[in-house]
Amino acid sequence: MKISARNTFKGTVKSIEVGAVNAEVILEIAAGVEMTAMITKASAERLGLSVGKEAYAVVKASDVMVAID
């Protein structure tokens, strides 16, 4: 796989919540570290996502903000 996004995180699908249109996918990218993505239901099906399967979180953003309390 080659991709232009600089931030890719390999992980394991921890859970998938499928709705009428979208699917919430939680990837565990390290022990105790999770990333959540909202993708279309059709994309989840096309990718053949299932719990325990390896997948990549790909983050493509032009800005990243930092905040403090």
C-alpha positions in Angstrom: 0.0 0.0 0.0 1.3 3.4 -0.9 -0.5 6.5 0.3 0.2 10.2 0.4 -1.0 10.7 4.0 1.8 11.1 6.4 0.0 9.7 9.4 -0.9 6.0 9.2 -1.4 3.8 12.2 -1.6 0.0 11.9 -4.0 -1.6 14.3 -6.5 -4.3 15.0 -10.3 -3.8 14.7 -11.6 -3.8 18.3 -15.3 -3.1 17.6 -17.7 -2.1 14.8 -21.1 -0.5 15.4 -23.0 -0.6 12.2 -25.9 1.8 11.7 -28.3 2.4 8.8 -25.8 4.5 6.9 -22.5 4.7 8.8 -20.2 2.4 10.8 -18.2 3.4 13.9 -14.9 1.5 13.8 -12.6 1.4 16.8 -9.0 0.3 16.1 -6.5 -0.5 18.8 -3.2 0.8 17.6 -1.2 0.0 20.7 -2.0 -1.6 24.1 -4.7 0.7 25.5 -4.5 3.2 22.6 -7.6 3.4 20.4 -8.7 5.4 17.4 -12.3 5.8 16.3 -13.4 6.4 12.8 -16.8 7.0 11.2 -17.0 5.5 7.8 -19.9 4.6 5.5 -21.5 1.2 6.0 -20.8 0.4 2.4 -17.0 1.1 3.0 -17.0 -1.2 6.0 -18.6 -3.9 4.0 -16.3 -3.4 1.0 -13.2 -3.5 3.2 -14.5 -6.7 4.8 -13.9 -5.3 8.3 -14.4 -7.6 11.2 -13.3 -7.7 14.9 -9.7 -8.9 15.1 -8.8 -8.0 11.5 -5.8 -5.8 10.9 -6.5 -2.4 9.4 -4.9 1.0 9.1 -6.1 4.4 10.5 -5.1 7.0 8.0 -5.2 10.6 9.2 -5.1 13.3 6.5 -5.6 16.8 7.8 -4.3 20.2 6.8 -4.3 21.5 10.4 -3.8 19.9 13.8 -4.8 22.0 16.9 -3.4 21.7 20.4 -5.3 22.9 23.4 -4.8 23.0 27.2 -7.1 23.6 30.2 
